[in-house]
């Protein structure tokens, strides 16, 4: 295991999350280091997306603490949480663009509420975000239904970057894409991380993504973290699911429940 870093961007201690009479995650301890790309992997139902959604405040926790940028989110007022959230961006699985808004309007959604800028400045900023993710200005006038799978991911990434976050959460950014498109999205994430100095927390099932862009990998199974390290560490780990997944037999379900 790696030594505990000073001043991690995210610090999770003793986190337990569950639904009904069943816990999905129990006693999770995790640090996310500044400017790293951390990949979270696990079998279907292992709780990796539950972990992400709990950290960003979409799911309640049963026990434990979550700190973002050194602040305990459980002790903050709603106004303080909103300010903290502006330092983070989220790309949801399947993009989750608002179907009734154009791509440009999707990107501007948070900007209108948080920044109070003129329409001209909002348009200029949305074009800049589109260009950052490899889309053309004209793509901003399209509806989500007009976009390919890869374009949806890029548009969703542009929206995640709308408020110039320091930290981005990515939930299955390459799911549903063919290998070439998935590789292009990985390249986009790596370029943005390097250019903008982002810290990236990425839930994924994509072994190619874990190999190509992640500095560190955390494996969720048995309701907890069973492995934490580099891709080389994973290849030599003795946990059965880790062995099966990283030695070529992907998509083996982990012995846990959840999402």
VOPAGU-2260 file (C-alpha; in pm, 1 decimal, decimal comma):
REM VOPAGU-2260
SITE   aa  ch    i         X         Y         Z
SITE  UNK   A    0       0,0       0,0       0,0
SITE  UNK   A    1     110,5     355,8     -67,1
SITE  UNK   A    2     204,0     596,3     209,9
SITE  UNK   A    3     -67,4     841,9     311,8
SITE  UNK   A    4     -21,8    1168,5     119,3
SITE  UNK   A    5     -18,3    1512,6     275,5
SITE  UNK   A    6    -323,9    1727,5     199,9
SITE  UNK   A    7    -511,8    1488,6     -30,8
SITE  UNK   A    8    -787,0    1637,0    -246,7
SITE  UNK   A    9   -1025,2    1370,8    -114,0
SITE  UNK   A   10    -988,5    1195,7     219,5
SITE  UNK   A   11   -1239,2     921,6     305,0
SITE  UNK   A   12   -1230,8     746,5     641,9
SITE  UNK   A   13   -1451,9     467,9     773,2
SITE  UNK   A   14   -1712,3     515,4     500,1
SITE  UNK   A   15   -2010,4     280,2     510,3
SITE  UNK   A   16   -2296,0     303,0     258,5
SITE  UNK   A   17   -2600,5      84,6     225,0
SITE  UNK   A   18   -2958,3      41,6     110,7
SITE  UNK   A   19   -3230,7    -109,1     325,7
SITE  UNK   A   20   -3086,6    -379,3     549,4
SITE  UNK   A   21   -2776,3    -430,3     336,5
SITE  UNK   A   22   -2442,0    -249,8     325,5
SITE  UNK   A   23   -2278,2    -206,5     -13,4
SITE  UNK   A   24   -1953,0     -55,7     118,8
SITE  UNK   A   25   -1807,6     -95,3     466,0
SITE  UNK   A   26   -1527,7      95,7     639,2
SITE  UNK   A   27   -1372,0     243,6     323,4
SITE  UNK   A   28   -1049,7     441,8     369,4
SITE  UNK   A   29    -923,2     625,4      61,2
SITE  UNK   A   30    -707,4     924,7     -31,8
SITE  UNK   A   31    -705,9    1089,9    -373,6
SITE  UNK   A   32    -382,4    1273,9    -440,7
SITE  UNK   A   33    -355,8    1605,7    -615,1
SITE  UNK   A   34    -312,4    1582,2    -995,5
SITE  UNK   A   35    -331,9    1203,5   -1009,0
SITE  UNK   A   36    -562,5     999,0   -1231,4
SITE  UNK   A   37    -715,7     742,3    -998,9
SITE  UNK   A   38    -902,7     450,9   -1153,6
SITE  UNK   A   39   -1173,5     277,0    -949,8
SITE  UNK   A   40   -1254,0     -72,4   -1075,9
SITE  UNK   A   41   -1460,4    -366,0    -957,1
SITE  UNK   A   42   -1708,2    -623,9   -1073,4
SITE  UNK   A   43   -2067,7    -547,7   -1159,6
SITE  UNK   A   44   -2241,9    -463,0    -832,9
SITE  UNK   A   45   -1921,6    -408,4    -636,4
SITE  UNK   A   46   -2011,2     -54,8    -529,9
SITE  UNK   A   47   -1767,5     152,7    -734,3
SITE  UNK   A   48   -2032,9     394,8    -865,4
SITE  UNK   A   49   -2192,2     401,2    -519,6
SITE  UNK   A   50   -1857,0     523,5    -385,5
SITE  UNK   A   51   -1838,8     803,3    -642,7
SITE  UNK   A   52   -2198,8     914,1    -584,6
SITE  UNK   A   53   -2151,8     914,6    -208,6
SITE  UNK   A   54   -1837,2    1127,0    -227,9
SITE  UNK   A   55   -2013,5    1386,5    -445,4
SITE  UNK   A   56   -2314,5    1392,9    -213,9
SITE  UNK   A   57   -2578,4    1216,3    -422,5
SITE  UNK   A   58   -2609,2     923,5    -180,2
SITE  UNK   A   59   -2617,2     934,7     201,3
SITE  UNK   A   60   -2355,2     759,2     409,4
SITE  UNK   A   61   -2424,3     546,7     714,0
SITE  UNK   A   62   -2090,3     606,3     881,9
SITE  UNK   A   63   -1755,9     772,0     823,2
SITE  UNK   A   64   -1623,3    1105,1     701,2
SITE  UNK   A   65   -1559,5    1256,3     359,0
SITE  UNK   A   66   -1324,6    1551,4     319,3
SITE  UNK   A   67   -1294,1    1754,1      -1,5
SITE  UNK   A   68   -1002,8    1997,6     -22,0
SITE  UNK   A   69    -949,2    1952,3     352,5
SITE  UNK   A   70   -1308,5    2029,6     451,5
SITE  UNK   A   71   -1540,9    1776,6     614,5
SITE  UNK   A   72   -1848,3    1782,4     390,1
SITE  UNK   A   73   -2068,3    1659,9     675,5
SITE  UNK   A   74   -1996,1    1976,6     875,2
SITE  UNK   A   75   -2053,8    2234,9     603,1
SITE  UNK   A   76   -2359,5    2451,6     547,3
SITE  UNK   A   77   -2547,8    2424,6     219,2
SITE  UNK   A   78   -2389,4    2750,1      98,4
SITE  UNK   A   79   -2041,5    2624,7     186,3
SITE  UNK   A   80   -2108,9    2295,5       6,4
SITE  UNK   A   81   -2218,6    2480,9    -307,5
SITE  UNK   A   82   -1893,3    2677,6    -311,7
SITE  UNK   A   83   -1694,2    2356,8    -268,3
SITE  UNK   A   84   -1888,8    2185,0    -546,4
SITE  UNK   A   85   -1783,7    2459,3    -790,1
SITE  UNK   A   86   -1428,3    2326,2    -759,8
SITE  UNK   A   87   -1544,3    1985,9    -888,2
SITE  UNK   A   88   -1686,1    1866,5   -1220,0
SITE  UNK   A   89   -1880,9    1547,0   -1286,0
SITE  UNK   A   90   -1924,3    1338,5   -1601,4
SITE  UNK   A   91   -2209,1    1095,0   -1543,0
SITE  UNK   A   92   -2241,3     756,1   -1707,6
SITE  UNK   A   93   -2397,5     786,3   -2057,7
SITE  UNK   A   94   -2331,8    1162,5   -2046,2
SITE  UNK   A   95   -2665,8    1255,3   -1884,1
SITE  UNK   A   96   -2706,6    1562,8   -2105,1
SITE  UNK   A   97   -3039,0    1745,2   -2081,4
SITE  UNK   A   98   -3220,9    1629,7   -2393,7
SITE  UNK   A   99   -3433,9    1946,1   -2412,5
SITE  UNK   A  100   -3126,6    2172,4   -2428,9
SITE  UNK   A  101   -2870,3    2215,6   -2704,0
SITE  UNK   A  102   -2510,3    2119,2   -2634,1
SITE  UNK   A  103   -2422,3    2485,3   -2580,9
SITE  UNK   A  104   -2711,9    2530,9   -2339,6
SITE  UNK   A  105   -2604,8    2220,1   -2148,7
SITE  UNK   A  106   -2256,1    2365,0   -2104,0
SITE  UNK   A  107   -2396,5    2702,4   -1999,7
SITE  UNK   A  108   -2643,1    2558,3   -1747,9
SITE  UNK   A  109   -2411,3    2589,3   -1446,5
SITE  UNK   A  110   -2247,6    2904,9   -1577,8
SITE  UNK   A  111   -2578,0    3095,8   -1582,0
SITE  UNK   A  112   -2646,3    3016,4   -1218,9
SITE  UNK   A  113   -2295,0    3058,6   -1082,5
SITE  UNK   A  114   -2130,5    3331,9   -1289,9
SITE  UNK   A  115   -2397,2    3582,8   -1391,6
SITE  UNK   A  116   -2232,3    3661,2   -1726,1
SITE  UNK   A  117   -2374,9    3821,7   -2036,6
SITE  UNK   A  118   -2506,2    3604,1   -2319,7
SITE  UNK   A  119   -2208,4    3699,5   -2535,4
SITE  UNK   A  120   -1957,4    3591,8   -2272,3
SITE  UNK   A  121   -2149,0    3271,9   -2203,4
SITE  UNK   A  122   -2137,8    3188,3   -2574,3
SITE  UNK   A  123   -1764,6    3257,9   -2591,9
SITE  UNK   A  124   -1694,6    3043,4   -2287,8
SITE  UNK   A  125   -1904,1    2753,4   -2416,2
SITE  UNK   A  126   -1717,6    2758,7   -2748,5
SITE  UNK   A  127   -1388,0    2751,3   -2557,8
SITE  UNK   A  128   -1503,7    2445,6   -2362,0
SITE  UNK   A  129   -1613,8    2271,1   -2682,3
SITE  UNK   A  130   -1274,1    2329,9   -2840,3
SITE  UNK   A  131   -1100,6    2196,8   -2527,2
SITE  UNK   A  132   -1273,0    1860,6   -2571,5
SITE  UNK   A  133   -1222,7    1839,4   -2948,1
SITE  UNK   A  134   -1565,8    1956,0   -3067,4
SITE  UNK   A  135   -1639,7    2237,2   -3311,6
SITE  UNK   A  136   -1827,4    2555,7   -3226,5
SITE  UNK   A  137   -2107,6    2442,8   -3459,3
SITE  UNK   A  138   -2158,3    2132,6   -3244,6
SITE  UNK   A  139   -2285,4    2361,2   -2970,0
SITE  UNK   A  140   -2607,0    2420,3   -3164,5
SITE  UNK   A  141   -2684,6    2049,3   -3194,8
SITE  UNK   A  142   -2925,3    1856,7   -2975,0
SITE  UNK   A  143   -2792,7    1560,2   -2772,6
SITE  UNK   A  144   -2997,1    1321,7   -2990,4
SITE  UNK   A  145   -2794,5    1435,8   -3293,3
SITE  UNK   A  146   -2460,0    1335,5   -3140,3
SITE  UNK   A  147   -2265,5    1012,3   -3173,5
SITE  UNK   A  148   -2168,0     822,3   -2858,5
SITE  UNK   A  149   -1818,7     968,8   -2858,9
SITE  UNK   A  150   -1950,3    1321,9   -2912,5
SITE  UNK   A  151   -2191,0    1281,2   -2620,8
SITE  UNK   A  152   -1898,6    1194,1   -2393,3
SITE  UNK   A  153   -1704,7    1496,8   -2516,6
SITE  UNK   A  154   -2002,5    1729,1   -2472,4
SITE  UNK   A  155   -2057,8    1593,8   -2122,8
SITE  UNK   A  156   -1690,0    1654,2   -2046,6
SITE  UNK   A  157   -1723,5    2012,0   -2170,8
SITE  UNK   A  158   -2014,4    2057,9   -1930,9
SITE  UNK   A  159   -1810,1    1906,1   -1646,9
SITE  UNK   A  160   -1538,1    2165,8   -1716,3
SITE  UNK   A  161   -1782,9    2456,7   -1733,7
SITE  UNK   A  162   -1672,8    2618,4   -1406,1
SITE  UNK   A  163   -1300,1    2542,0   -1446,6
SITE  UNK   A  164   -1285,1    2273,0   -1176,6
SITE  UNK   A  165    -968,3    2147,7   -1012,3
SITE  UNK   A  166   -1108,4    1797,6    -967,8
SITE  UNK   A  167   -1327,7    1588,3   -1198,6
SITE  UNK   A  168   -1529,7    1274,7   -1125,1
SITE  UNK   A  169   -1583,3    1049,7   -1426,6
SITE  UNK   A  170   -1837,2     766,0   -1411,3
SITE  UNK   A  171   -1765,6     508,0   -1683,6
SITE  UNK   A  172   -1643,8     764,4   -1941,5
SITE  UNK   A  173   -1585,8     503,8   -2213,8
SITE  UNK   A  174   -1891,1     281,2   -2156,6
SITE  UNK   A  175   -2090,3     205,7   -2470,9
SITE  UNK   A  176   -1812,3     315,5   -2706,6
SITE  UNK   A  177   -1627,3     110,7   -2965,3
SITE  UNK   A  178   -1254,3      56,5   -2895,3
SITE  UNK   A  179   -1139,1     338,7   -3125,0
SITE  UNK   A  180   -1381,5     592,7   -2977,9
SITE  UNK   A  181   -1296,2     476,2   -2626,6
SITE  UNK   A  182    -927,3     527,2   -2699,8
SITE  UNK   A  183    -999,8     878,3   -2828,7
SITE  UNK   A  184   -1185,9     960,8   -2506,6
SITE  UNK   A  185    -893,8     827,8   -2300,4
SITE  UNK   A  186    -657,3    1050,0   -2499,1
SITE  UNK   A  187    -885,9    1349,0   -2437,7
SITE  UNK   A  188    -891,1    1284,5   -2062,4
SITE  UNK   A  189    -512,5    1246,3   -2048,0
SITE  UNK   A  190    -459,0    1567,5   -2245,4
SITE  UNK   A  191    -700,4    1767,6   -2031,2
SITE  UNK   A  192    -549,1    1632,9   -1711,5
SITE  UNK   A  193    -200,5    1730,0   -1823,2
SITE  UNK   A  194    -298,0    2069,2   -1966,6
SITE  UNK   A  195    -526,1    2181,7   -1684,4
SITE  UNK   A  196    -352,3    2006,4   -1395,2
SITE  UNK   A  197    -669,4    1821,6   -1301,7
SITE  UNK   A  198    -713,7    1559,2   -1035,6
SITE  UNK   A  199    -924,3    1277,5   -1184,4
SITE  UNK   A  200   -1137,7    1019,2   -1001,7
SITE  UNK   A  201   -1252,0     771,6   -1267,3
SITE  UNK   A  202   -1487,3     478,8   -1218,1
SITE  UNK   A  203   -1438,4     238,5   -1506,8
SITE  UNK   A  204   -1462,7    -121,5   -1621,7
SITE  UNK   A  205   -1228,3     -52,5   -1914,8
SITE  UNK   A  206    -895,2    -229,9   -1874,9
SITE  UNK   A  207    -742,0     -24,0   -2157,6
SITE  UNK   A  208    -826,2     298,7   -1969,9
SITE  UNK   A  209    -669,8     164,6   -1652,4
SITE  UNK   A  210    -353,9      72,8   -1840,9
SITE  UNK   A  211    -320,3     387,4   -2048,6
SITE  UNK   A  212    -413,8     684,8   -1831,8
SITE  UNK   A  213    -433,7     588,3   -1462,6
SITE  UNK   A  214    -146,4     660,3   -1225,7
SITE  UNK   A  215    -305,1     447,1    -955,6
SITE  UNK   A  216    -580,0     184,5    -940,4
SITE  UNK   A  217    -812,2      94,5    -654,5
SITE  UNK   A  218   -1013,2    -228,6    -669,1
SITE  UNK   A  219   -1350,2    -258,1    -492,2
SITE  UNK   A  220   -1471,8    -605,8    -391,9
SITE  UNK   A  221   -1614,5    -776,4     -83,2
SITE  UNK   A  222   -1763,6    -439,2      25,7
SITE  UNK   A  223   -1420,3    -279,3      56,7
SITE  UNK   A  224   -1089,3    -192,6    -105,9
SITE  UNK   A  225    -895,7    -510,9    -178,9
SITE  UNK   A  226    -610,7    -364,1    -388,0
SITE  UNK   A  227    -447,0     -23,0    -428,5
SITE  UNK   A  228    -148,3      41,2    -653,5
SITE  UNK   A  229     -12,4      59,5   -1006,2
SITE  UNK   A  230    -103,5    -163,5   -1298,9
SITE  UNK   A  231     207,7    -369,1   -1220,5
SITE  UNK   A  232      90,2    -414,0    -863,0
SITE  UNK   A  233    -243,8    -540,6    -994,4
SITE  UNK   A  234     -77,8    -798,0   -1216,5
SITE  UNK   A  235      93,0    -954,2    -914,3
SITE  UNK   A  236    -189,9    -921,4    -661,7
SITE  UNK   A  237    -322,6   -1239,0    -499,2
SITE  UNK   A  238    -693,7   -1149,3    -467,4
SITE  UNK   A  239    -893,5   -1386,1    -695,4
SITE  UNK   A  240   -1098,6   -1115,9    -869,1
SITE  UNK   A  241    -791,9    -896,8    -923,1
SITE  UNK   A  242    -605,0   -1190,5   -1072,0
SITE  UNK   A  243    -892,1   -1281,1   -1303,6
SITE  UNK   A  244    -951,4    -926,6   -1423,6
SITE  UNK   A  245    -597,5    -805,7   -1476,3
SITE  UNK   A  246    -468,7   -1131,8   -1621,0
SITE  UNK   A  247    -715,9   -1126,3   -1906,6
SITE  UNK   A  248   -1048,4   -1263,9   -1784,6
SITE  UNK   A  249   -1241,4    -939,1   -1758,1
SITE  UNK   A  250   -1597,3    -888,0   -1639,2
SITE  UNK   A  251   -1579,6   -1146,3   -1362,6
SITE  UNK   A  252   -1840,3   -1033,2   -1103,5
SITE  UNK   A  253   -1708,5    -937,1    -763,6
SITE  UNK   A  254   -1867,4   -1105,3    -460,8
SITE  UNK   A  255   -2055,7    -793,7    -346,6
SITE  UNK   A  256   -2382,8    -613,5    -405,5
SITE  UNK   A  257   -2456,8    -259,1    -515,4
SITE  UNK   A  258   -2390,0     -53,5    -829,4
